[in-house]
Amino acid sequence: MGFKDLIQDVTDLAQDSIDSIQSEIALKKESQQKLREEMNRRISSFTQTILNKLTEGANSTILLNSETDVIVSYVEAFYQFFYLPANNTASSKLTFFPDHEKALKSIKKYFSTYSDDEQFLMQFKDDQGQSLVLTDDGLHFKVLFPENSAFYGIGKLEKANLSNLNLVDSEDSLAFLVNGYPLILIPKTSLNQTDTLSLFAFLKRLNAGDFVITNSQIHDFILSKLDSQHVEQVTAHLDSQEKLLYFAWGLDNMNSNKFLICTTSKLFIYDKEISFEKEFFYKEITDLSSQPSSISLLDVSLSIGINPNDIIIKTAKDTETISILYPKEAQHVIDLYKKYKTLNETNDDPMTLLERLGVLKEKGILTEDEFLEKKKELLSKI
Protein backbone atom coordinates (compact mmCIF):
# COMPACT_ATOMS: atom_id res chain seq x y z
CA MET A 1 0.00 0.00 0.00
CA GLY A 2 1.39 3.33 -1.04
CA PHE A 3 1.61 6.41 1.13
CA LYS A 4 -1.26 8.08 -0.73
CA ASP A 5 -3.45 5.02 -0.21
CA LEU A 6 -2.58 5.03 3.50
CA ILE A 7 -3.53 8.70 3.79
CA GLN A 8 -6.80 8.02 1.98
CA ASP A 9 -7.60 5.12 4.31
CA VAL A 10 -6.92 7.33 7.37
CA THR A 11 -9.06 10.07 5.86
CA ASP A 12 -11.88 7.65 5.14
CA LEU A 13 -11.60 6.26 8.68
CA ALA A 14 -11.71 9.76 10.13
CA GLN A 15 -14.74 10.64 8.01
CA ASP A 16 -16.49 7.46 9.10
CA SER A 17 -15.77 8.40 12.72
CA ILE A 18 -17.11 11.92 12.17
CA ASP A 19 -20.22 10.53 10.45
CA SER A 20 -20.68 8.08 13.31
CA ILE A 21 -20.29 10.82 15.94
CA GLN A 22 -22.65 13.15 14.08
CA SER A 23 -25.14 10.32 13.78
CA GLU A 24 -24.90 9.69 17.53
CA ILE A 25 -25.31 13.40 18.24
CA ALA A 26 -28.35 13.53 15.97
CA LEU A 27 -29.83 10.52 17.75
CA LYS A 28 -29.17 12.11 21.15
CA LYS A 29 -30.74 15.37 20.01
CA GLU A 30 -33.73 13.49 18.70
CA SER A 31 -33.96 11.54 21.95
CA GLN A 32 -33.60 14.72 24.03
CA GLN A 33 -36.23 16.45 21.93
CA LYS A 34 -38.60 13.54 22.50
CA LEU A 35 -37.88 13.68 26.23
CA ARG A 36 -38.54 17.43 26.28
CA GLU A 37 -41.77 16.98 24.36
CA GLU A 38 -42.85 14.21 26.73
CA MET A 39 -41.93 16.32 29.77
CA ASN A 40 -43.83 19.30 28.36
CA ARG A 41 -46.82 17.06 27.70
CA ARG A 42 -46.76 15.78 31.28
CA ILE A 43 -46.38 19.27 32.74
CA SER A 44 -49.20 20.53 30.55
CA SER A 45 -51.39 17.61 31.68
CA PHE A 46 -50.46 18.30 35.33
CA THR A 47 -51.31 22.00 34.95
CA GLN A 48 -54.62 21.24 33.25
CA THR A 49 -55.52 18.79 36.04
CA ILE A 50 -54.94 21.56 38.60
CA LEU A 51 -57.07 23.98 36.58
CA ASN A 52 -59.84 21.39 36.36
CA LYS A 53 -59.80 20.85 40.13
CA LEU A 54 -59.82 24.60 40.81
CA THR A 55 -62.65 25.17 38.36
CA GLU A 56 -64.67 22.26 39.79
CA GLY A 57 -64.33 23.83 43.26
CA ALA A 58 -65.76 27.16 42.11
CA ASN A 59 -69.29 28.16 43.06
CA SER A 60 -71.63 31.02 42.20
CA THR A 61 -69.60 33.41 44.38
CA ILE A 62 -67.03 35.54 42.59
CA LEU A 63 -64.30 36.58 45.04
CA LEU A 64 -63.30 39.77 43.21
CA ASN A 65 -66.86 40.96 42.70
CA SER A 66 -66.36 44.59 43.77
CA GLU A 67 -65.21 47.39 41.50
CA THR A 68 -61.48 47.26 40.80
CA ASP A 69 -60.79 50.67 42.37
CA VAL A 70 -62.53 49.55 45.59
CA ILE A 71 -60.40 46.39 45.82
CA VAL A 72 -57.20 48.27 44.94
CA SER A 73 -57.94 50.85 47.65
CA TYR A 74 -58.45 48.04 50.16
CA VAL A 75 -55.17 46.33 49.22
CA GLU A 76 -53.27 49.61 49.48
CA ALA A 77 -54.79 50.39 52.88
CA PHE A 78 -54.07 46.86 54.09
CA TYR A 79 -50.45 47.19 52.97
CA GLN A 80 -50.00 50.52 54.79
CA PHE A 81 -51.86 49.81 58.02
CA PHE A 82 -51.74 46.03 58.54
CA TYR A 83 -48.81 44.57 56.61
CA LEU A 84 -46.11 47.26 56.82
CA PRO A 85 -46.18 48.04 60.59
CA ALA A 86 -43.91 45.90 62.83
CA ASN A 87 -42.76 43.85 59.86
CA ASN A 88 -39.45 42.83 58.35
CA THR A 89 -40.34 43.40 54.71
CA ALA A 90 -36.85 42.40 53.46
CA SER A 91 -37.45 38.78 54.53
CA SER A 92 -41.16 38.72 53.74
CA LYS A 93 -42.68 36.29 51.26
CA LEU A 94 -45.61 38.62 50.58
CA THR A 95 -45.91 41.53 48.19
CA PHE A 96 -48.84 43.94 48.08
CA PHE A 97 -49.86 46.80 45.85
CA PRO A 98 -48.45 49.47 45.66
CA ASP A 99 -45.02 48.06 46.62
CA HIS A 100 -44.88 45.66 43.67
CA GLU A 101 -42.70 47.09 40.90
CA LYS A 102 -39.69 44.91 41.72
CA ALA A 103 -41.81 41.76 41.96
CA LEU A 104 -43.59 42.58 38.71
CA LYS A 105 -40.38 42.22 36.68
CA SER A 106 -39.98 38.62 37.84
CA ILE A 107 -43.68 37.89 37.39
CA LYS A 108 -43.65 39.04 33.78
CA LYS A 109 -40.56 36.93 33.14
CA TYR A 110 -41.93 33.65 34.49
CA PHE A 111 -45.69 33.98 34.01
CA SER A 112 -46.64 33.88 30.34
CA THR A 113 -50.23 34.06 31.55
CA TYR A 114 -49.73 37.57 33.01
CA SER A 115 -50.98 40.55 30.99
CA ASP A 116 -50.00 44.22 31.25
CA ASP A 117 -53.72 45.01 31.32
CA GLU A 118 -54.11 43.36 34.73
CA GLN A 119 -54.00 45.22 38.03
CA PHE A 120 -51.57 43.58 40.47
CA LEU A 121 -53.00 43.05 43.96
CA MET A 122 -50.90 40.53 45.93
CA GLN A 123 -48.22 37.85 45.55
CA PHE A 124 -47.11 34.98 47.76
CA LYS A 125 -43.80 33.29 46.90
CA ASP A 126 -42.24 30.44 48.86
CA ASP A 127 -38.65 29.16 49.23
CA GLN A 128 -39.12 26.60 46.43
CA GLY A 129 -40.10 29.16 43.82
CA GLN A 130 -43.82 28.39 44.00
CA SER A 131 -45.96 31.46 43.67
CA LEU A 132 -49.53 32.77 43.65
CA VAL A 133 -50.23 36.14 42.02
CA LEU A 134 -53.63 37.72 42.59
CA THR A 135 -54.80 40.38 40.13
CA ASP A 136 -58.12 41.99 39.31
CA ASP A 137 -58.42 39.44 36.50
CA GLY A 138 -57.86 36.22 38.44
CA LEU A 139 -55.17 34.10 40.08
CA HIS A 140 -51.88 33.08 38.44
CA PHE A 141 -50.15 30.05 39.94
CA LYS A 142 -46.73 28.45 39.72
CA VAL A 143 -46.50 25.10 41.55
CA LEU A 144 -43.85 22.40 41.66
CA PHE A 145 -44.17 19.55 39.17
CA PRO A 146 -44.18 16.47 41.46
CA GLU A 147 -42.14 14.28 39.07
CA ASN A 148 -39.24 16.74 38.88
CA SER A 149 -38.73 19.72 41.20
CA ALA A 150 -36.81 21.57 38.47
CA PHE A 151 -40.11 22.14 36.64
CA TYR A 152 -43.34 23.96 37.46
CA GLY A 153 -46.94 23.92 36.41
CA ILE A 154 -47.84 27.49 35.48
CA GLY A 155 -51.40 28.60 34.77
CA LYS A 156 -54.17 31.07 35.48
CA LEU A 157 -57.57 30.68 37.10
CA GLU A 158 -59.89 33.27 35.59
CA LYS A 159 -61.71 35.74 37.81
CA ALA A 160 -65.11 34.20 37.01
CA ASN A 161 -63.92 30.86 38.47
CA LEU A 162 -62.21 32.25 41.58
CA SER A 163 -64.60 31.86 44.52
CA ASN A 164 -62.37 31.90 47.60
CA LEU A 165 -58.81 31.93 48.89
CA ASN A 166 -58.01 30.55 52.32
CA LEU A 167 -55.08 29.67 54.53
CA VAL A 168 -55.62 26.55 56.66
CA ASP A 169 -53.46 25.75 59.67
CA SER A 170 -52.35 22.16 60.32
CA GLU A 171 -49.81 20.63 62.69
CA ASP A 172 -46.60 21.45 60.81
CA SER A 173 -47.72 23.33 57.72
CA LEU A 174 -50.10 25.88 56.27
CA ALA A 175 -52.19 25.00 53.23
CA PHE A 176 -53.02 27.69 50.69
CA LEU A 177 -56.49 26.68 49.50
CA VAL A 178 -57.95 27.96 46.24
CA ASN A 179 -61.65 27.10 45.85
CA GLY A 180 -61.08 24.52 48.60
CA TYR A 181 -58.20 22.81 46.76
CA PRO A 182 -54.80 22.76 48.59
CA LEU A 183 -52.67 24.34 45.88
CA ILE A 184 -49.52 25.00 47.94
CA LEU A 185 -48.36 23.55 51.25
CA ILE A 186 -46.16 25.89 53.29
CA PRO A 187 -43.92 24.56 56.08
CA LYS A 188 -44.56 26.67 59.17
CA THR A 189 -40.85 27.12 59.70
CA SER A 190 -40.55 28.91 56.35
CA LEU A 191 -43.12 31.63 57.05
CA ASN A 192 -42.47 34.18 59.77
CA GLN A 193 -45.19 35.09 62.27
CA THR A 194 -45.91 38.55 60.85
CA ASP A 195 -46.39 37.13 57.33
CA THR A 196 -48.71 34.45 58.70
CA LEU A 197 -50.81 36.99 60.61
CA SER A 198 -50.94 39.32 57.61
CA LEU A 199 -51.91 36.58 55.18
CA PHE A 200 -54.68 35.25 57.43
CA ALA A 201 -56.08 38.75 57.95
CA PHE A 202 -55.86 39.74 54.28
CA LEU A 203 -57.63 36.62 53.01
CA LYS A 204 -60.31 36.72 55.71
CA ARG A 205 -61.21 40.30 54.80
CA LEU A 206 -61.05 39.62 51.08
CA ASN A 207 -63.39 36.62 51.32
CA ALA A 208 -65.84 38.59 53.47
CA GLY A 209 -65.66 41.71 51.28
CA ASP A 210 -64.71 43.61 54.45
CA PHE A 211 -62.79 46.55 53.01
CA VAL A 212 -63.33 49.13 55.79
CA ILE A 213 -60.30 49.43 58.09
CA THR A 214 -60.77 51.29 61.37
CA ASN A 215 -58.20 52.77 63.76
CA SER A 216 -59.18 50.28 66.46
CA GLN A 217 -58.53 47.38 64.08
CA ILE A 218 -55.14 48.81 63.11
CA HIS A 219 -54.25 49.30 66.78
CA ASP A 220 -55.18 45.73 67.74
CA PHE A 221 -53.47 44.16 64.72
CA ILE A 222 -50.15 45.93 65.25
CA LEU A 223 -50.12 44.86 68.91
CA SER A 224 -50.80 41.25 67.83
CA LYS A 225 -47.54 41.33 65.84
CA LEU A 226 -45.43 42.40 68.84
CA ASP A 227 -44.08 40.30 71.70
CA SER A 228 -45.29 40.96 75.25
CA GLN A 229 -42.29 43.13 76.13
CA HIS A 230 -42.82 45.52 73.24
CA VAL A 231 -46.59 45.58 73.80
CA GLU A 232 -45.92 46.71 77.36
CA GLN A 233 -43.44 49.37 76.21
CA VAL A 234 -45.82 50.75 73.59
CA THR A 235 -49.05 50.74 75.60
CA ALA A 236 -47.31 52.46 78.52
CA HIS A 237 -47.10 55.57 76.34
CA LEU A 238 -50.72 55.59 75.15
CA ASP A 239 -53.63 57.27 76.86
CA SER A 240 -57.07 55.64 77.06
CA GLN A 241 -58.38 57.21 73.82
CA GLU A 242 -55.17 56.99 71.80
CA LYS A 243 -54.76 54.41 69.03
CA LEU A 244 -51.55 52.94 67.64
CA LEU A 245 -51.40 53.48 63.86
CA TYR A 246 -47.83 52.53 62.93
CA PHE A 247 -44.77 50.74 64.30
CA ALA A 248 -41.38 50.64 62.57
CA TRP A 249 -38.33 48.66 63.64
CA GLY A 250 -34.96 50.32 63.22
CA LEU A 251 -33.84 49.72 59.63
CA ASP A 252 -36.55 47.11 59.08
CA ASN A 253 -34.82 44.74 61.51
CA MET A 254 -37.04 42.93 64.01
CA ASN A 255 -34.02 42.39 66.27
CA SER A 256 -33.34 46.11 66.47
CA ASN A 257 -33.17 47.91 69.80
CA LYS A 258 -34.82 50.93 68.18
CA PHE A 259 -38.36 51.56 67.11
CA LEU A 260 -40.70 54.37 66.17
CA ILE A 261 -44.46 54.50 66.60
CA CYS A 262 -47.18 56.79 65.29
CA THR A 263 -50.47 57.15 67.12
CA THR A 264 -53.58 59.21 66.57
CA SER A 265 -51.95 62.10 68.45
CA LYS A 266 -48.17 61.75 68.47
CA LEU A 267 -44.91 60.29 67.23
CA PHE A 268 -42.75 58.36 69.71
CA ILE A 269 -39.10 57.27 69.37
CA TYR A 270 -37.33 54.63 71.48
CA ASP A 271 -33.67 53.58 71.48
CA LYS A 272 -32.69 50.96 74.07
CA GLU A 273 -28.95 51.23 73.28
CA ILE A 274 -28.70 54.79 74.57
CA SER A 275 -31.69 54.70 76.93
CA PHE A 276 -33.43 57.31 74.81
CA GLU A 277 -37.14 57.91 74.39
CA LYS A 278 -38.96 60.98 73.22
CA GLU A 279 -42.45 61.90 72.07
CA PHE A 280 -43.65 64.62 69.71
CA PHE A 281 -47.31 65.59 69.64
CA TYR A 282 -48.50 66.35 66.11
CA LYS A 283 -50.00 69.69 67.10
CA GLU A 284 -46.58 70.79 68.45
CA ILE A 285 -44.64 69.77 65.32
CA THR A 286 -44.09 72.73 62.98
CA ASP A 287 -42.52 70.69 60.17
CA LEU A 288 -41.84 67.04 59.38
CA SER A 289 -39.74 66.15 56.34
CA SER A 290 -37.36 63.47 55.06
CA GLN A 291 -34.14 63.31 53.06
CA PRO A 292 -31.49 60.68 52.19
CA SER A 293 -29.65 59.72 55.35
CA SER A 294 -26.32 61.28 56.24
CA ILE A 295 -25.38 58.14 58.18
CA SER A 296 -23.04 55.75 56.35
CA LEU A 297 -24.77 52.39 56.01
CA LEU A 298 -23.13 51.15 52.83
CA ASP A 299 -23.35 47.44 53.62
CA VAL A 300 -27.04 47.66 54.45
CA SER A 301 -27.74 49.79 51.39
CA LEU A 302 -26.00 47.37 49.06
CA SER A 303 -27.75 44.35 50.53
CA ILE A 304 -31.29 45.67 50.01
CA GLY A 305 -30.74 48.20 47.26
CA ILE A 306 -32.07 51.27 49.08
CA ASN A 307 -30.73 53.88 51.45
CA PRO A 308 -32.27 54.86 54.79
CA ASN A 309 -33.87 58.26 55.15
CA ASP A 310 -33.47 60.95 57.77
CA ILE A 311 -36.73 62.24 59.20
CA ILE A 312 -36.36 65.78 60.50
CA ILE A 313 -38.85 66.75 63.20
CA LYS A 314 -39.10 70.46 63.99
CA THR A 315 -40.97 72.07 66.85
CA ALA A 316 -40.89 75.62 68.19
CA LYS A 317 -38.20 74.57 70.66
CA ASP A 318 -36.35 71.64 69.14
CA THR A 319 -35.17 69.76 66.05
CA GLU A 320 -34.71 65.99 66.09
CA THR A 321 -33.30 63.79 63.32
CA ILE A 322 -34.25 60.11 63.06
CA SER A 323 -32.16 57.81 60.86
CA ILE A 324 -33.82 54.41 61.27
CA LEU A 325 -36.40 54.38 58.47
CA TYR A 326 -36.38 53.48 54.80
CA PRO A 327 -38.09 55.76 52.24
CA LYS A 328 -41.48 54.01 52.14
CA GLU A 329 -41.62 54.01 55.96
CA ALA A 330 -40.58 57.65 56.19
CA GLN A 331 -43.25 58.68 53.70
CA HIS A 332 -45.92 56.77 55.62
CA VAL A 333 -44.95 58.56 58.83
CA ILE A 334 -45.16 61.93 57.06
CA ASP A 335 -48.59 61.07 55.62
CA LEU A 336 -49.89 60.11 59.07
CA TYR A 337 -48.50 63.33 60.55
CA LYS A 338 -50.20 65.49 57.91
CA LYS A 339 -53.52 63.75 58.42
CA TYR A 340 -53.58 63.71 62.21
CA LYS A 341 -52.02 67.11 62.77
CA THR A 342 -55.17 68.63 61.28
CA LEU A 343 -57.41 66.29 63.25
CA ASN A 344 -55.63 67.26 66.48
CA GLU A 345 -55.71 71.03 65.97
CA THR A 346 -58.98 71.38 67.84
CA ASN A 347 -58.08 74.79 69.24
CA ASP A 348 -57.98 76.44 65.81
CA ASP A 349 -60.86 78.32 64.22
CA PRO A 350 -63.50 75.73 63.15
CA MET A 351 -64.06 77.33 59.74
CA THR A 352 -60.33 77.24 59.00
CA LEU A 353 -60.19 73.61 60.03
CA LEU A 354 -63.17 72.78 57.82
CA GLU A 355 -61.28 74.21 54.85
CA ARG A 356 -58.21 72.16 55.73
CA LEU A 357 -60.32 69.03 56.12
CA GLY A 358 -61.79 69.61 52.66
CA VAL A 359 -58.29 69.78 51.17
CA LEU A 360 -57.25 66.57 52.92
CA LYS A 361 -60.37 64.82 51.62
CA GLU A 362 -59.70 66.00 48.05
CA LYS A 363 -56.14 64.66 48.25
CA GLY A 364 -57.41 61.29 49.47
CA ILE A 365 -55.68 61.62 52.85
CA LEU A 366 -59.05 61.56 54.66
CA THR A 367 -61.76 59.06 53.81
CA GLU A 368 -65.36 60.19 53.31
CA ASP A 369 -66.37 58.78 56.72
CA GLU A 370 -63.46 60.46 58.51
CA PHE A 371 -64.24 63.77 56.82
CA LEU A 372 -67.95 63.65 57.74
CA GLU A 373 -67.21 62.66 61.34
CA LYS A 374 -64.76 65.53 61.86
CA LYS A 375 -66.99 67.96 59.97
CA LYS A 376 -69.91 67.17 62.30
CA GLU A 377 -67.64 67.71 65.31
CA LEU A 378 -66.41 71.08 64.04
CA LEU A 379 -69.85 72.33 63.01
CA SER A 380 -71.05 71.74 66.56
CA LYS A 381 -68.52 74.36 67.70
CA ILE A 382 -69.74 77.14 65.36
PETACOR-V285094 format. One line per field, one symbol per residue. burial: + if it has 16 or more other C-alpha atoms within 10 Angstrom, else -. Layout:
burial=???
This chain:
burial=------------------------------------------++-++--++--++-++----++------+++++++++++++++++++--+++++++-----+--+---+--+----++++++++---++++++++++++++++------++++++-+++++++++------++++++++-++++-+--+--+++-++-++-+-++---+------++-+++-++-------+-------+++++++++++++---+++++++++++++---------++++-+--+-+--+-------------+++++-+++------++++++-++++++-+++++++++-----+--++--+--++---++----+---+--+----
